[in-house]
Amino acid sequence: MSKRDLNFTRNIGIMAHIDAGKTTTSERILYYTGKTHKIGEVHDGQATMDWMIQEQERGITITSAATTCFWHYAGKEYHINLIDTPGHVDFTVEVERSLRVLDGTVATFDAVGKVQPQSETVWRQADKYRVPKLAYVNKMDRVGADFIGCVEDIKNKLGATAVPIALPIGAEEDFRGIVDLISMKAVIYRDDDELVNYDIADVPADMKEEAALWRDKLLEAAAECDDVVMEKYFDNPGSVTEDEIIAALRKGTIAMKIVPATCGSSYKNKGVQFLLDAIVRYLPSPIDIGNIKATNTHNGKEEDLVPDAGAPFCGLVFKIATDPYVGRLAYVRAYSGKLDAGSYVVNSRTGKKERVARLYQMHSNHQNPIDFVEAGDICAAVGFKDLRTGDTICDESHHFVLEKMEFPDPVIGIAIEPKTQLDLDKLGVALGKLAEEDPTFTVKSDTETGQTIISGMGELHLDIIVDRLRREFGVEINEGAPHVNYKEAITSSVQYRELFKKQTGGRGKFADIIVEIGPADEGVQGLQFESQVKGGNVPKEFIPAVQKGFESAMVNGVLAGYEMQSLKVTLLDGSYHPVDSDQLSFELAARMAFRHACPKCHPVLLEPIMSLEVVTPEDYMGDIVGDLNRRRGQIVAMDSTNNGARIIKAYVPLSEQFGYVTVLRTLSSGRATSTMTFDHYAEVAPAMAREIVEKSGYRVPEDEE
């Protein structure tokens, strides 16, 4: 095979709030690009990209699905790697890791709901990874659809310069097409599912004035992105060619100055081909994104990875999935070089060589074998023994590590136990596979009760995990009520000396450390460790053992055994014994110092606080606000929508929110909707904290022998 021209490759994702029509849009893209010959519908459970049985039953996307399709535009064939991401906040990790490896994204909005809470979350995630965006306002056939209102909402709520490149012809049940503001032609759609289901016509007479106004705004936006267009625009606006407008808008989109906005109704097969044209016109290729920064593990220096098949290979593993037929699949984005099936790579995290047994091009949950993958492409690989999400794999002679992915900590947990001995044997394997797939899902054993505690991002997240345990892995389990993942913190500093001596005949144990323990600096997570030991009082080889001891002790705090989120430890001084001191002695001394000193640092309990947004008719406002106050909620804003509904924004502790959806349905006769996302941790009131600590029954372990 000849080397592919990367200028004609697009790595894109579709992201949005739940129910904005991401999967329906993906299904139409697959149909119009010829990838599928029948349109799969979400409500029938037939969507290609929603392949999990839980997705088909619930009509939601749970896992991001990848596929490859081809689109012909201006005589060229474009290679599109498409990832359909979930909209539900519990699966936000799927969006996060997809955006990390994508070059561009289609932000989909509901023409009635406009910018909704999860739209803001995914938009911020895309901004974090500097991913250029295209806005697609879907569901123009719904009652209350408002394209220009949605464009304004994008500007106001997301702070983005949304530039309409099309205008809807009609709205609601009369929505029949769009005006292309670049060619100034109308695209009128027919009600059929032919591959070409539209006709090109002149702009309707009653829209000419409006179209001319918006085209001028489009030209103005293009002029701000390109100096040549700006000159022409001021001299003679009519002399700016279509190609020059497209090139200028493309430049502005890639630089993240503007967001081109188009509209349609994916379910009614209207506007999708125009969206595909916009994807190849405005969203970047791997060449446009340019060189990627990576750290050379040999010398610690930052270097540029060139998106070229001739360079040494380097790729990022952004997802691990378990397939019943081929085993562990590692989804890889290749940033430079070429990788052949059957060749060897090095895992930068472990430093070990791994063999790539087979490579696949993914189409949802189906795999098409391929011989090699090149820079700029996305594939799945099989054969790795020890690989995790976020690992960098590279050429044997060029070791690089790419920027790591960060995932939020789980906020909710449930206790589970297997029903039979047979289930017990299967449970460990099943949980291991699920935790490998999902970095926001954690498993730990409660040493006191012997129960297994599984934690995730929300009630739905854990519900799906339990369902998968039963169906995919055949494990029958009993589950407890959900509980909150509290954390612990200290609020003051203390200086403390820990002397650890143990003599049992023969060689003993000895470690002596003087440490200052206190709260970590603002914004620092985990252990902030510093050594100020002078003159070798604590030998250099024992200092990492002190750090390791504190790190392992932080897993169980001193109040109720919850994890301590952050801590600052300064090793000031100490002493050692030339025979009895070893690394384990100093590690144990650090763990004992943590347990003895932290109770003197005024420890507090922290609870997860959720950001809640409720959209409700005016009539139910009072009841809903009253209920939130009873739940220790803090109302931060109240807004109105164009159609008279009210929006309540509040911060509410997660512990008060279990089963809230059912309560809200009762309070509003089923007419209010809510969205909840994790926001921050805050201190629990002392009286409540005492109650939680007593309930936990936690006892600080005795000193280790």
Phi, psi and omega in degrees: 000138179282158181294133183280145176280113184293345177297339182254025176248139175230122173257104188232158175235162174243120185231150181182174171292157179302139177071020176274351175101031180297309185292322178298319178295317178300318180298320179292323178298317179296323181290311184286341175270002176083010181286325175235156182250002177220136180283123177272134181252139180296316185290342176269354185072023184250008184293131181301317187281341174261081188268340180290143182299326180293326179292319182292323181288320186267347181069027178233159175266132182250316182242144180287129181252139182248147175207168179234135176217173185230138181230131180266125180216130178051041175078004181242150176261124180258136181263113184248117170267118188245132174240124177264120186254159178288159177254340184285137185300332181295339183248030183298337178298327180295323178290314183304309185286334177290315181297331181300329186249001182267156179263337181203163180215150175258109177275115185260135181235149173277126184297341178264311182286337180058224182279111181256169187308313182289337174300318181294320181298310183291329178296316178296322178297319179294321177297321182301321181263010178054051181262118178299149187233152173236133181262131178236113181268106186266174175062039178293350180271357182279153177294128180094006180297136184212096184294310183294324177299321180291320177299318178295321179298321178298318179294314186286314186274329185253353178065026182252150177272088180279128183241110178298129174254359178209159175234143179286143172259109185078173178208169182054227184289347179266004180294118185230355180174191181222155172261121176281111186286351178270312179274348185054047175235156178263140175249109183257124184266143175264155180274069174213173181248033173294156179296324173248098187247032182217161175235146177266130182220178176284158178297131179306141185304323183284357181246358187300318182293314180297318181296320180296321180297313182287331177293324179295321177295324178295316179298321180297317179295320179296321181297324180290343182263347186213127183295322181296315179295323180299315179301311182296321183298319180284326181283308184203094184307327181293344183274353179284123183278163178301316181298323180292322178296313181300315181297319181292316179296322178299315180299315181293324180293314183295325178281359180063030175275326183226164175231105177298138183236130176231179184216169179174188174224097185300319182298325180268012177062036181240126174095356186284319179296323178295322177297318179298319176300318181295323179300312182284334179287314193251330183279148189284156169267169176303331179293319180295323179293325174081201185291145179252138180281135176217152180263127177286118186288344179286316184241359178074007182271151178276133180229165179265132172262126184268132178286074185218134182294341181278348182278167176298147185286139171209132181214163181244130176275113185252356180196140173244132178226153178252122180251134183297337184261320184252356178087217184285121177256128175253118177279127186235133169259119179275123180262330177207156176077194183225139180238124179264145173297137180091354181269178181249146174227168176248134174274116185296332181289315184264339184077008183261153177280141177226145179263133176270101185293308182217155176239144180227147167265128187271142167226092187059242180258018176254146181242133173251117183298139175229157184277330182203165175230144183242167178313138176090355184253167178236133180213179173239142182236149181234146174123348183286140179269311184234093183220138179235162174301131178097356179286147174260131173246140185211172178306145183300329185259355179230101185264117178234159170228128180272162180305133184286159174265141178251135181237144180290155177283146176298149183243352185219142182223159171223151176270136177230153174215142181289151183281325183228172178297322179299318178295325180299318180296321183281333187300314183301315181296314182298313181296323178300316181293318181292321180292329178292322181289322192236107182293345179266006177250122181236154181231132172212156180262136175274110186296332183282317184264343182078003180279158173262127180255121175253138184233148181207196188268353181175174182298319181295319180304310182290327177300316180293319180301312180297319178299318180293323178302318183287313187278308185285321188252356176063034181256121177268127184226156168260141181235145178270182178287150179295146175225159187277142174274090176288165172228165178241156178210160173248153187245353179219170184253155176211148174259136188215141176248131178241120178248116183248114181229137178210127181233121181230031184083133185076210183288133182257199178233138178210132172205141181223117181228144172243120185232155169248124182245132180198181179294146178288160176298155183302134178088351181270130176253150178080203184269127175256103189247138180216141178247129176242024182290132180248151170067020175070023178300324169243112182305147184306323185290345180266344184297315177301330179292326177295315179299315181299321180299316179293319180300316182289329180290331183295343180298327178237111180289178186267350181273298184227016177080009177279157183297140174270122189291319182208154184199143176245125180234127175245119177277111187269318184193183179168190175207168182216167178248131186299336182253313189278343183279138172210179184298319182297322179300315181289327178294316179294323178298320180295318180295321178292322178299320178300312184290326182276327186272322186301322177299339178276352185260024180051066181292148178229161178262138178245143178237150179289131177252130183259146173268118185246136174233124180244130175251121187217151170297151183310321187303331187258005184307308186301313182297318183291317179296317178300317179296320179294322177297321178294335181269020182062027180283149177243109181288126181251337180198151173225124181234170174241148174262171181298329184265020172089356178283159179250144178246123178251126176247133184210159170255127183225137177297138181301326183299338181266358192253004180297131179071018185295325182302318180293318180297316181298321179298319180293315183296330187245017184053036177079008187262348180263151176234155180223153174227134183230130176228151178293137181244303182197172173259141179223157183291138177278141178303141186309315183298317180292320180300318179301317180298316181295318180297316180296318180297324184294333180063023185284137174238132177297129183301152176294161178302141183285142179275000000 
